[in-house]
Amino acid sequence: MEETMIKADRVTTVMLRSMRVGETVEYHLPNNDACRMGRLLAHAQARALHCRFATRTNYIDNILTLTKRPEA
């Protein structure tokens, strides 16, 4: 499984679309709100992208980890 680290201001739909199934991306974000919104966006876009996202959030270091999985 491939893991990538990205420093960003926010997670966007374009970022989610560019992920391959099975890929894990670790986003280093500026604050907790960006982590929360990125997580909400991933779950909201999962249906449109025909996949699922597994999420892990580290609110202390402001890190959101997303793994794109096939639709069940």
Backbone as CSV, one residue per row, in Angstrom:
resi,resn,N_x,N_y,N_z,CA_x,CA_y,CA_z,C_x,C_y,C_z
1,MET,0.841,-1.172,0.000,0.000,0.000,0.000,0.894,1.246,0.000
2,GLU,0.575,2.183,-0.843,1.364,3.397,-1.017,0.898,4.476,-0.040
3,GLU,1.863,5.162,0.599,1.517,6.238,1.523,2.241,7.510,1.107
4,THR,1.502,8.619,1.081,2.021,9.906,0.654,1.750,10.922,1.750
5,MET,2.656,11.897,1.895,2.483,12.961,2.872,2.363,14.289,2.127
6,ILE,1.314,15.070,2.446,1.068,16.342,1.769,0.812,17.422,2.808
7,LYS,1.512,18.540,2.687,1.224,19.701,3.530,0.295,20.600,2.718
8,ALA,-0.890,20.890,3.283,-1.897,21.656,2.545,-2.686,22.536,3.505
9,ASP,-3.345,23.540,2.951,-4.219,24.406,3.740,-5.567,23.743,3.981
10,ARG,-5.984,22.897,3.027,-7.266,22.195,3.147,-7.283,21.022,2.182
11,VAL,-8.203,20.108,2.404,-8.413,18.968,1.511,-9.486,19.376,0.508
12,THR,-9.239,19.098,-0.771,-10.189,19.475,-1.818,-10.708,18.238,-2.542
13,THR,-11.787,18.431,-3.265,-12.362,17.344,-4.061,-11.364,16.864,-5.114
14,VAL,-10.603,17.780,-5.678,-9.591,17.413,-6.685,-8.565,16.454,-6.076
15,MET,-8.155,16.726,-4.846,-7.203,15.843,-4.165,-7.796,14.452,-3.968
16,LEU,-9.061,14.398,-3.587,-9.712,13.109,-3.364,-9.863,12.335,-4.673
17,ARG,-10.216,13.023,-5.746,-10.367,12.371,-7.051,-9.040,11.803,-7.560
18,SER,-7.934,12.486,-7.265,-6.630,12.059,-7.786,-6.056,10.851,-7.047
19,MET,-6.628,10.513,-5.900,-6.151,9.338,-5.162,-6.546,8.057,-5.880
20,ARG,-5.645,7.065,-5.852,-5.951,5.748,-6.404,-6.521,4.859,-5.295
21,VAL,-7.317,3.884,-5.661,-7.870,2.942,-4.682,-6.712,2.203,-4.014
22,GLY,-6.731,2.152,-2.704,-5.664,1.517,-1.941,-4.592,2.486,-1.474
23,GLU,-4.624,3.698,-1.980,-3.620,4.703,-1.621,-3.981,5.363,-0.294
24,THR,-2.970,5.639,0.517,-3.137,6.345,1.781,-2.387,7.665,1.687
25,VAL,-3.075,8.749,2.045,-2.470,10.081,2.018,-2.594,10.699,3.397
26,GLU,-1.480,11.255,3.881,-1.436,11.923,5.175,-1.370,13.427,4.908
27,TYR,-2.418,14.147,5.298,-2.483,15.589,5.088,-2.095,16.308,6.371
28,HIS,-1.090,17.169,6.274,-0.679,18.021,7.400,-1.382,19.353,7.199
29,LEU,-2.369,19.625,8.050,-3.246,20.780,7.883,-2.976,21.831,8.959
30,PRO,-3.449,23.076,8.734,-3.113,24.168,9.657,-3.846,24.148,10.988
31,ASN,-5.045,23.527,11.056,-5.793,23.558,12.319,-6.817,22.422,12.368
32,ASN,-7.473,22.302,13.517,-8.460,21.239,13.725,-9.661,21.374,12.800
33,ASP,-10.079,22.603,12.516,-11.223,22.803,11.628,-10.945,22.254,10.230
34,ALA,-9.735,22.443,9.738,-9.365,21.919,8.414,-9.394,20.388,8.429
35,CYS,-8.968,19.777,9.535,-9.025,18.312,9.662,-10.472,17.839,9.639
36,ARG,-11.315,18.496,10.410,-12.733,18.109,10.491,-13.428,18.275,9.142
37,MET,-13.170,19.397,8.478,-13.808,19.642,7.185,-13.299,18.671,6.111
38,GLY,-12.018,18.327,6.154,-11.469,17.349,5.215,-12.100,15.986,5.389
39,ARG,-12.307,15.618,6.642,-12.953,14.334,6.932,-14.394,14.326,6.436
40,LEU,-15.127,15.400,6.705,-16.509,15.500,6.241,-16.587,15.481,4.716
41,LEU,-15.666,16.179,4.047,-15.653,16.211,2.584,-15.399,14.817,2.018
42,ALA,-14.459,14.093,2.609,-14.143,12.740,2.122,-15.368,11.835,2.203
43,HIS,-16.058,11.864,3.335,-17.233,11.003,3.478,-18.369,11.456,2.565
44,ALA,-18.502,12.742,2.342,-19.555,13.258,1.464,-19.283,12.907,-0.005
45,GLN,-18.021,12.932,-0.412,-17.664,12.672,-1.801,-17.541,11.186,-2.129
46,ALA,-17.522,10.336,-1.120,-17.329,8.894,-1.346,-18.360,8.321,-2.309
47,ARG,-19.592,8.713,-2.153,-20.645,8.172,-3.032,-20.437,8.627,-4.472
48,ALA,-20.107,9.893,-4.687,-19.900,10.417,-6.040,-18.679,9.777,-6.704
49,LEU,-17.676,9.422,-5.901,-16.445,8.833,-6.436,-16.494,7.303,-6.472
50,HIS,-17.624,6.716,-6.050,-17.812,5.262,-6.041,-16.704,4.545,-5.267
51,CYS,-16.476,5.032,-4.039,-15.464,4.434,-3.176,-15.850,4.704,-1.728
52,ARG,-14.983,4.295,-0.813,-15.136,4.611,0.601,-13.807,5.167,1.081
53,PHE,-13.852,5.989,2.100,-12.633,6.527,2.694,-12.544,6.110,4.152
54,ALA,-11.411,5.537,4.518,-11.107,5.272,5.925,-10.345,6.505,6.406
55,THR,-10.718,7.022,7.564,-10.087,8.243,8.056,-9.500,8.034,9.444
56,ARG,-8.383,8.706,9.693,-7.779,8.796,11.027,-7.412,10.255,11.223
57,THR,-7.699,10.795,12.394,-7.420,12.196,12.647,-6.586,12.344,13.911
58,ASN,-5.488,13.073,13.791,-4.649,13.418,14.934,-4.858,14.917,15.165
59,TYR,-5.727,15.243,16.112,-6.058,16.648,16.350,-4.944,17.401,17.080
60,ILE,-4.034,16.693,17.709,-2.918,17.356,18.400,-1.930,17.917,17.387
61,ASP,-1.591,17.116,16.368,-0.627,17.542,15.342,-1.303,18.020,14.058
62,ASN,-2.641,18.048,14.031,-3.414,18.486,12.853,-3.081,17.659,11.615
63,ILE,-3.158,16.337,11.767,-2.881,15.421,10.665,-4.129,14.598,10.373
64,LEU,-4.550,14.611,9.118,-5.678,13.806,8.654,-5.132,12.760,7.698
65,THR,-5.398,11.488,7.991,-4.948,10.392,7.145,-6.170,9.770,6.458
66,LEU,-6.140,9.733,5.140,-7.236,9.165,4.358,-6.731,7.977,3.554
67,THR,-7.508,6.904,3.551,-7.232,5.748,2.709,-8.437,5.527,1.816
68,LYS,-8.214,5.503,0.498,-9.296,5.281,-0.441,-9.491,3.793,-0.651
69,ARG,-10.731,3.327,-0.427,-11.039,1.912,-0.537,-12.122,1.689,-1.585
70,PRO,-12.175,0.481,-2.136,-13.245,0.193,-3.111,-14.607,0.232,-2.437
71,GLU,-15.608,0.520,-3.237,-16.979,0.557,-2.740,-17.412,-0.850,-2.346
72,ALA,-18.047,-0.974,-1.200,-18.441,-2.302,-0.703,-19.686,-2.809,-1.392
